[in-house]
Amino acid sequence: MKLSECAKTRGISYRTAWRWFKAGTLPAGVKMEQMATGTVVVTDTVTHKHAETDLSVAIYARVSSSDQKNDLEAQLGRLAAYANEQ
């Protein structure tokens, strides 16, 4: 696949993918090579599925003191609800 397609499937910008290619810092499972025409061809052995059951997210909440523990629980609840909706 082309570099632009790979960037879209990974959820990154084309410029980020290009920088990875130029720097040689590729994610695991990705092989990129530049053809004589200049086109960058990507072999991505990791399949990115967008099915609802395949998605994982992390949520992070914090408060400034232990006195606000109740606020932390409410914040986590809101974040979890938002993540589930998205």
C-alpha positions in Angstrom: 0.0 0.0 0.0 1.1 3.6 -0.4 2.4 5.6 2.5 -0.6 7.8 2.6 -3.0 4.8 2.9 -0.8 3.4 5.7 -0.9 6.7 7.6 -4.7 6.8 7.3 -5.1 3.2 8.6 -2.8 3.9 11.5 -4.6 7.2 12.4 -1.5 9.4 11.9 -0.7 12.2 9.5 1.2 11.6 6.3 4.0 13.8 7.4 4.5 11.7 10.6 4.7 8.6 8.4 7.2 10.3 6.1 9.4 11.3 9.1 9.3 7.7 10.4 10.4 6.5 7.0 13.2 9.1 6.7 14.5 8.5 10.2 14.2 4.7 10.0 12.1 4.6 13.1 9.2 2.4 12.0 6.6 0.8 14.2 6.7 -3.0 14.7 5.3 -4.9 11.8 5.9 -2.2 9.2 8.3 -2.4 6.4 8.8 0.6 4.0 10.8 0.8 0.9 11.2 3.5 -1.7 10.8 2.5 -5.4 12.9 4.0 -8.2 10.0 6.2 -9.0 10.1 7.8 -5.5 6.9 6.1 -4.3 7.1 4.7 -0.8 5.6 1.2 -0.6 4.5 0.0 2.8 4.1 -3.6 3.9 2.1 -3.6 7.1 1.9 -7.0 8.7 -0.3 -5.7 11.5 -4.0 -5.5 10.5 -5.9 -2.6 12.0 -9.5 -3.4 12.3 -12.0 -0.8 13.3 -14.6 -3.2 14.7 -16.1 -2.1 17.9 -14.9 -5.2 19.8 -11.3 -4.6 18.6 -10.8 -1.1 20.0 -9.0 -0.4 23.3 -8.7 2.9 25.0 -7.1 4.3 28.1 -8.6 7.0 30.3 -6.8 9.1 32.8 -8.2 11.2 35.6 -6.6 13.0 38.4 -7.3 15.4 41.2 -5.0 17.6 43.2 -5.6 16.2 46.6 -7.0 13.1 48.4 -9.8 15.3 49.7 -11.2 15.3 46.2 -11.6 11.5 45.9 -15.3 11.8 45.2 -14.6 14.2 42.3 -12.2 11.6 40.9 -14.9 8.9 40.9 -17.3 11.3 39.1 -14.6 12.3 36.6 -13.8 8.6 35.8 -17.5 8.0 35.3 -17.8 10.8 32.8 -14.7 9.8 30.9 -15.9 6.1 30.7 -19.3 7.2 29.4 -17.7 9.4 26.8 -15.3 6.7 25.7 -18.2 4.2 25.4 -20.2 6.7 23.3 -17.3 7.3 20.9 
